[in-house]
Amino acid sequence: MTTVSPEVPGSGARRHELAGFLRSRRERITPEQVGLPRGRRRRTPGLRREEVAQLSAVGVTWYTWLEQARDIQVSPQVLDALAGALLLDRGERTHLFSLAGAVDPAPGADCTGVTPALRELLTRLEPFPACVQNSRYDILAYNRTYGRLLCDLDDIAPEDRNCMILAFTNEDWRAAVADLPAAHRLMTAKFRGAMAGHLAEPAWKALLGRLGAAPDFAEIWARHEVVGTANRTKLFHNARVGPLRLDHTDLWLGPSPGPRMVTYVPADEESRQGLERLLESALADA
């Protein structure tokens, strides 16, 4: 006797939307755009299905089923290959993964939530350091004072602008934190708490893999400590202006613990003057 599992509500509509999206993207690309010969007997506008399958290194039958909205499983790695073969831009790639109900294993440095208005707000907060982070500690945008607070972020590759990575591997960042062991324990506990809802997501697993290579991280991670978010006063030793005592505040941009604006306000007059000198130094370097 054959049993059929009930379909998840909305999944059929998503599959049909995904099929139509793939077909439309395939039909808009010319063979010349992807280095394929046009040939004399091309009736299909754009690429053929077998050409997309070839470019993506997947089976022709499997890709055909995908365009037919069949109920098949598709991995993030295959979606990544399809996005490249179909020359999807950032918005289209995000739409592809959303329709497939998958998490992008290689998100770009830009975040659709960091609007021009939000970037303007970051600038207006100067000389107070501020940045936009996601729950994975990726630094998505920052103002000039934050860019010089712990290290020179402009010299860091976008894919490495992650507070966890920098706190465990970047010597300038580590030197700027007054109590590094305590900061490591707190950050790791917050990271573990945030990761609980993302255990199977490739981007989170990739970050955890990178952190595992840091000598200090493995021992702290093994403690299984968890802590929630909290605002507090932090002490930094900035290489340009000296000690800074700053009150840390998270301003949530969506459902907690999602994207947030991280802000630092001086806790005393000496720190306020230090932030003003730090901004002057950043402007001089520009």
Secondary structure, DSSP 8 states (H G I E B T S, - for coil): --------TTHHHHHHHHHHHHHHHHHH--GGGGT----S---SSS--HHHHHHHHT--HHHHHHHHTT------HHHHHHHHHHTT--HHHHHHHHHHHT---SS--S--TT--HHHHHHHHHTTTS-EEEE-TT-BEEEE-TTGGGTSS-GGGS-GGG-BHHHHHHH-HHHHHHBTTHHHHHHHHHHHHHHHHGGGTT-HHHHHHHHHHHTSTTHHHHHTT--------EEEEEEETTTEEEEEEEEEEESSSTTSSEEEEEEESSHHHHHHHHHHHHHHHHH-
